[in-house]
Amino acid sequence: MVLDSLPKGFTAVSMDESFFFFDSLIRKAWSYKGSRPVVRITGSHQHSSLFGAISLDGGQLFRQYHHFNEDTFYEFLKQIHSKFPKCYLFLDKAPQHYRSHKVRKYFEEHKSTLIPVFLPTASPEFMVLEECWNISKNDLLVLIYYKSLIEFRTRIGQYFRTKRFNLNMYKYLTGYES
C-alpha cells in the first residue's frame, strides 16, 4: 500500500501512547560557578497515560487515561474509528494492540474500514507521535513543578486540547517529504 494512492475516502492515521510521570524532567540547568543547582522534584511514580492519533491530513485526537491496558486502548480505538471512519491505522506492536481478544474482534468486525498496519518492532523513527511526545514533555515537564497530581493532569488535558502539532506524517512513514 502506497500512501500516495489510498483508496477513495480513506486516510492514514498514526497512533501511539506515552506515559507522563508526575515529576519534573531535568535536561539542562544554569547555576553559578561552584554552586550546585537545586531543582524541586516530587519523586512520585504516579503518571497519566496519553493516547494520540494524527492523520495524514493533519487531523489529530488525544485522550488522557489513568492506565494503559486493553480496555483503555479499546476505548481509544473506537474514538479513532469514529473520528477517522475509513483509515489505515499505523501502530506499534504493544501487546494491548494485538493480543487483546476484544481489540482483534473489533478489527475483524470493521476490516473494510479500519485496517491495522503494524510497524516493525523497535522502530520509533516511523512514529510521528514520538515527536509529539518529545515536544509535549519538553513543554509540560522540563523544569516545571506541579503542586498536585490533579493540577498535573488538568494541565496536560488543557495542553492537548489546544496544541496543534504540524508534523509531516508522510515523512515519518516513508522517509521522504510529501
Secondary structure, DSSP 8 states (H G I E B T S, - for coil): --GGG--TT-EEEEEEEEEEESS-B-S-----TT------------EEEEEEEEETTS-EEEEEES--SHHHHHHHHHHHHHHSSSEEEEE---HHHHT-HHHHHHHHHTTTTEEEEE--TT-GGG-HHHHHHHHHHHHHHBT---SSHHHHHHHHHHHHHH------HHHHHHSS--
